[in-house]
Amino acid sequence: MSLQPLSGFQSLTTHHCVTGSLRHVYVYNGHDVSEEMLLGVGGGVGFIYWHQQGMAPFIGGRANARGEFEPLAGRRTGVKIEAHTTASASKAEQAMLEILRNTAKLAIF
C-alpha cells in the first residue's frame, strides 16, 4: 500500500511535534498560523524532569501536559478537534485510513 501526498500539501520546517502537526493542518486549510501562536492558544508550556534510578534523566517540555492542548487550541481558533483512541494498532491504522479516505479524498493504492 502506498499513500499519495495530499494535493496542495506543503511540507514545512517545524520545531515541535504537536504544534508542527497542527500548523501543517491549519496551513493546508488556508490558515497560516505560526507554531508560536498555536502554543499560546493551546495553553502554554509544561516542563518535566524525571530521573529513575539506573536510567538517564528525561527532560521534556510540551504544551499543556493534561492532554488538553489540541482541543483547547481548536476551541480557541474555532476548529473542532476529535480524539480517536484504541489499544489495537491495526484498528487505529484502519480507522485513520478510513478518515483520510472520507475527508481528504486521499488516493490509496
C-alpha positions as protocol buffer text, in pm:
chain_id: "A"
residue {
  index: 1
  type: MET
  ca { x: 0 y: 0 z: 0 }
}
residue {
  index: 2
  type: SER
  ca { x: 126 y: 345 z: -87 }
}
residue {
  index: 3
  type: LEU
  ca { x: -10 y: 680 z: 28 }
}
residue {
  index: 4
  type: GLN
  ca { x: -12 y: 964 z: -220 }
}
residue {
  index: 5
  type: PRO
  ca { x: 55 y: 1318 z: -94 }
}
residue {
  index: 6
  type: LEU
  ca { x: -248 y: 1538 z: -44 }
}
residue {
  index: 7
  type: SER
  ca { x: -288 y: 1778 z: -332 }
}
residue {
  index: 8
  type: GLY
  ca { x: -175 y: 2123 z: -218 }
}
residue {
  index: 9
  type: PHE
  ca { x: 4 y: 1998 z: 96 }
}
residue {
  index: 10
  type: GLN
  ca { x: 317 y: 2194 z: 191 }
}
residue {
  index: 11
  type: SER
  ca { x: 599 y: 2039 z: 390 }
}
residue {
  index: 12
  type: LEU
  ca { x: 702 y: 2299 z: 647 }
}
residue {
  index: 13
  type: THR
  ca { x: 1002 y: 2325 z: 878 }
}
residue {
  index: 14
  type: THR
  ca { x: 863 y: 2293 z: 1229 }
}
residue {
  index: 15
  type: HIS
  ca { x: 1008 y: 2283 z: 1579 }
}
residue {
  index: 16
  type: HIS
  ca { x: 774 y: 2069 z: 1790 }
}
residue {
  index: 17
  type: CYS
  ca { x: 576 y: 1758 z: 1704 }
}
residue {
  index: 18
  type: VAL
  ca { x: 235 y: 1876 z: 1824 }
}
residue {
  index: 19
  type: THR
  ca { x: 242 y: 2241 z: 1720 }
}
residue {
  index: 20
  type: GLY
  ca { x: 417 y: 2146 z: 1395 }
}
residue {
  index: 21
  type: SER
  ca { x: 150 y: 1890 z: 1309 }
}
residue {
  index: 22
  type: LEU
  ca { x: -128 y: 2135 z: 1391 }
}
residue {
  index: 23
  type: ARG
  ca { x: 42 y: 2404 z: 1185 }
}
residue {
  index: 24
  type: HIS
  ca { x: 50 y: 2170 z: 884 }
}
residue {
  index: 25
  type: VAL
  ca { x: -323 y: 2109 z: 918 }
}
residue {
  index: 26
  type: TYR
  ca { x: -404 y: 2479 z: 958 }
}
residue {
  index: 27
  type: VAL
  ca { x: -183 y: 2583 z: 664 }
}
residue {
  index: 28
  type: TYR
  ca { x: -330 y: 2308 z: 445 }
}
residue {
  index: 29
  type: ASN
  ca { x: -673 y: 2453 z: 517 }
}
residue {
  index: 30
  type: GLY
  ca { x: -567 y: 2809 z: 429 }
}
residue {
  index: 31
  type: HIS
  ca { x: -484 y: 2948 z: 774 }
}
residue {
  index: 32
  type: ASP
  ca { x: -116 y: 3037 z: 813 }
}
residue {
  index: 33
  type: VAL
  ca { x: -95 y: 3019 z: 1193 }
}
residue {
  index: 34
  type: SER
  ca { x: 253 y: 3006 z: 1348 }
}
residue {
  index: 35
  type: GLU
  ca { x: 365 y: 2737 z: 1590 }
}
residue {
  index: 36
  type: GLU
  ca { x: 421 y: 3011 z: 1848 }
}
residue {
  index: 37
  type: MET
  ca { x: 60 y: 3123 z: 1814 }
}
residue {
  index: 38
  type: LEU
  ca { x: -66 y: 2765 z: 1843 }
}
residue {
  index: 39
  type: LEU
  ca { x: 149 y: 2714 z: 2153 }
}
residue {
  index: 40
  type: GLY
  ca { x: -9 y: 3019 z: 2312 }
}
residue {
  index: 41
  type: VAL
  ca { x: -372 y: 2942 z: 2226 }
}
residue {
  index: 42
  type: GLY
  ca { x: -317 y: 2581 z: 2335 }
}
residue {
  index: 43
  type: GLY
  ca { x: -229 y: 2681 z: 2689 }
}
residue {
  index: 44
  type: GLY
  ca { x: 145 y: 2737 z: 2702 }
}
residue {
  index: 45
  type: VAL
  ca { x: 438 y: 2522 z: 2803 }
}
residue {
  index: 46
  type: GLY
  ca { x: 481 y: 2248 z: 3062 }
}
residue {
  index: 47
  type: PHE
  ca { x: 810 y: 2107 z: 3189 }
}
residue {
  index: 48
  type: ILE
  ca { x: 914 y: 1769 z: 3331 }
}
residue {
  index: 49
  type: TYR
  ca { x: 1237 y: 1638 z: 3477 }
}
residue {
  index: 50
  type: TRP
  ca { x: 1224 y: 1268 z: 3560 }
}
residue {
  index: 51
  type: HIS
  ca { x: 1516 y: 1062 z: 3684 }
}
residue {
  index: 52
  type: GLN
  ca { x: 1465 y: 695 z: 3760 }
}
residue {
  index: 53
  type: GLN
  ca { x: 1749 y: 502 z: 3919 }
}
residue {
  index: 54
  type: GLY
  ca { x: 1965 y: 331 z: 3658 }
}
residue {
  index: 55
  type: MET
  ca { x: 1836 y: 542 z: 3371 }
}
residue {
  index: 56
  type: ALA
  ca { x: 1945 y: 867 z: 3215 }
}
residue {
  index: 57
  type: PRO
  ca { x: 1733 y: 1164 z: 3321 }
}
residue {
  index: 58
  type: PHE
  ca { x: 1444 y: 1260 z: 3099 }
}
residue {
  index: 59
  type: ILE
  ca { x: 1396 y: 1630 z: 3043 }
}
residue {
  index: 60
  type: GLY
  ca { x: 1096 y: 1729 z: 2843 }
}
residue {
  index: 61
  type: GLY
  ca { x: 855 y: 2001 z: 2775 }
}
residue {
  index: 62
  type: ARG
  ca { x: 538 y: 2041 z: 2587 }
}
residue {
  index: 63
  type: ALA
  ca { x: 230 y: 2244 z: 2590 }
}
residue {
  index: 64
  type: ASN
  ca { x: -30 y: 2166 z: 2850 }
}
residue {
  index: 65
  type: ALA
  ca { x: 58 y: 1821 z: 2987 }
}
residue {
  index: 66
  type: ARG
  ca { x: -304 y: 1724 z: 3069 }
}
residue {
  index: 67
  type: GLY
  ca { x: -390 y: 1626 z: 2713 }
}
residue {
  index: 68
  type: GLU
  ca { x: -599 y: 1936 z: 2658 }
}
residue {
  index: 69
  type: PHE
  ca { x: -360 y: 2117 z: 2425 }
}
residue {
  index: 70
  type: GLU
  ca { x: -515 y: 2020 z: 2093 }
}
residue {
  index: 71
  type: PRO
  ca { x: -881 y: 2057 z: 2199 }
}
residue {
  index: 72
  type: LEU
  ca { x: -809 y: 2392 z: 2368 }
}
residue {
  index: 73
  type: ALA
  ca { x: -620 y: 2525 z: 2064 }
}
residue {
  index: 74
  type: GLY
  ca { x: -909 y: 2408 z: 1848 }
}
residue {
  index: 75
  type: ARG
  ca { x: -1177 y: 2572 z: 2063 }
}
residue {
  index: 76
  type: ARG
  ca { x: -984 y: 2897 z: 2073 }
}
residue {
  index: 77
  type: THR
  ca { x: -943 y: 2903 z: 1695 }
}
residue {
  index: 78
  type: GLY
  ca { x: -1290 y: 2777 z: 1607 }
}
residue {
  index: 79
  type: VAL
  ca { x: -1174 y: 2432 z: 1491 }
}
residue {
  index: 80
  type: LYS
  ca { x: -1337 y: 2109 z: 1609 }
}
residue {
  index: 81
  type: ILE
  ca { x: -1071 y: 1855 z: 1711 }
}
residue {
  index: 82
  type: GLU
  ca { x: -1170 y: 1498 z: 1793 }
}
residue {
  index: 83
  type: ALA
  ca { x: -952 y: 1233 z: 1955 }
}
residue {
  index: 84
  type: HIS
  ca { x: -985 y: 871 z: 1846 }
}
residue {
  index: 85
  type: THR
  ca { x: -823 y: 601 z: 2061 }
}
residue {
  index: 86
  type: THR
  ca { x: -789 y: 224 z: 2060 }
}
residue {
  index: 87
  type: ALA
  ca { x: -548 y: -29 z: 2208 }
}
residue {
  index: 88
  type: SER
  ca { x: -520 y: -204 z: 1873 }
}
residue {
  index: 89
  type: ALA
  ca { x: -259 y: -75 z: 1627 }
}
residue {
  index: 90
  type: SER
  ca { x: -437 y: -238 z: 1332 }
}
residue {
  index: 91
  type: LYS
  ca { x: -775 y: -89 z: 1430 }
}
residue {
  index: 92
  type: ALA
  ca { x: -608 y: 252 z: 1469 }
}
residue {
  index: 93
  type: GLU
  ca { x: -450 y: 224 z: 1125 }
}
residue {
  index: 94
  type: GLN
  ca { x: -775 y: 120 z: 959 }
}
residue {
  index: 95
  type: ALA
  ca { x: -972 y: 396 z: 1133 }
}
residue {
  index: 96
  type: MET
  ca { x: -715 y: 658 z: 1033 }
}
residue {
  index: 97
  type: LEU
  ca { x: -712 y: 543 z: 671 }
}
residue {
  index: 98
  type: GLU
  ca { x: -1092 y: 549 z: 661 }
}
residue {
  index: 99
  type: ILE
  ca { x: -1100 y: 905 z: 800 }
}
residue {
  index: 100
  type: LEU
  ca { x: -841 y: 1012 z: 543 }
}
residue {
  index: 101
  type: ARG
  ca { x: -1033 y: 847 z: 261 }
}
residue {
  index: 102
  type: ASN
  ca { x: -1356 y: 1020 z: 362 }
}
residue {
  index: 103
  type: THR
  ca { x: -1227 y: 1367 z: 448 }
}
residue {
  index: 104
  type: ALA
  ca { x: -925 y: 1423 z: 228 }
}
residue {
  index: 105
  type: LYS
  ca { x: -1022 y: 1214 z: -72 }
}
residue {
  index: 106
  type: LEU
  ca { x: -680 y: 1052 z: -45 }
}
residue {
  index: 107
  type: ALA
  ca { x: -585 y: 801 z: -314 }
}
residue {
  index: 108
  type: ILE
  ca { x: -464 y: 480 z: -150 }
}
residue {
  index: 109
  type: PHE
  ca { x: -325 y: 202 z: -365 }
}
